[in-house]
Amino acid sequence: MANQKKMTVIGAGVWGTALGSLVERNYPDGVTLWSRRSETALVDVVQDVEFVLSAVSMKGVLPTIEKLKGHLSNKTILITATKGLDPDTMRTPSQLWQEAFPDNPVVVLSGPNLSKEIM
């Protein structure tokens, strides 16, 4: 499909992999799963995507944001699936994303869940 929506899932742990797998069921060629161990640079896998889903740990949120600054279109929708608070600022992940990318829509995926239960 030429106009298929594309998403990058940042964080290839159990949670990110589960979420990426669910999206891939509907968009088989539209999902890229990225890990800090990936050979491809993060900024390269977020080019021309409609959605970026962050499933990194709380301590990984700010470093991920720093890597992405200046590399996202303001049309990219940011989805955070990270739970917790930043220990230094007491801000939620969504607040950190919105502060760093004020022109981007930020969506929060939340609620009680376990990776194996949503599969």
N, C-alpha and C positions, 0 to 999 in steps of 0.2 A: 504494500500500500504506500503510495507516494506521500499521503498526508497523515500517516500514522503518528500518533503522539509518542514522544520519546521521554524516557525517564532514566536518571542515574540514581542508583541507590548507593549511598556512601555508608560503608560499614558492612563487612561481609561476615559478621558473627552470626550466631543463630537467629537473632531477631531480624537483622537486615536481610539475611538469606531467605527467611520465611516470608517477609514482606515482598521481596523481589520476586519470589516464586509465585506468589498470588497475583501480582500484576502481570507477570509473564504469561499466565494462563489466558489472559485477554489480549495481550500485545506480545506475541511470541518473539518478535524481532525488535521490540521497542524498549527493552530494559538492559541497562549495563550495571553490573554489580562491581563496585570499586572498594578496594581495601588498601590500607596504608602499605601493604606489602605488594601491591600491584606494580607491574612494570610500567604501566602507562601513568603519566602525570594526571593528578586530579583535575587540573584546569583543562586538560584535553578531553576528558570524558563528560564535561558539563557544557561543552560548546553545542549550541543548537538543540538543547533539550527543553521541553516544556515544563518538566518537573524535576526537582532535585529532592530526594527523600533522604534525610539524615537519620541514620540508625546507629550513630556512634555513641560511646559512653559519655557521660556528663563531662569527664575530664578531657574528652576529645573534641568537644563542641568548639571552644575558642580557637584551638589550633586549626580546625577545619575551616572556620570562618575566615581566619587570617589568610589561609591558602586561596580562598575563593574571592576575596576582595578584589574588585576591578575586573573580574572574569565572568560575571553573570549578566545576562540581559535583564533589564528591569521587568521584562515580561515573564521571566522564569518564576514559577510558583515553588516556593520553598515549603517542604513538609518536614516537620520534626517529629520523630518517634522516640525521642530521648526523654527519660523521666529524671527528675531530680532538680536540684538548685545548684547554681555556681557557688562554691563555698566562699569566694571572695566578695561577690557582689550581692548574693542572695537573689539573683535573678533566675527566672526559668529559662530553659533553652529557647523557647519561642521569643522571649524578650530579648535575648542575646542576638538571635537572628534578625529580629525586626530593627534593633538598633544599628546593626551592621549593614542591613539592606533595607532602608526605610521606604524605597520605592517598589519593593517586591511584595506580593501577597505572601503571607506566612500562614500555614495551616498546621494545626496540632492534631496528631493522632494520639489519643489517650484512652485510658480506661484500664481496668484490670484485665490482663491477658498474659498468656504464656505462648511462646512460639509454637509448641506442638499442638495447642488447642485451636489455633486459627487455621491450621493446615487441614 
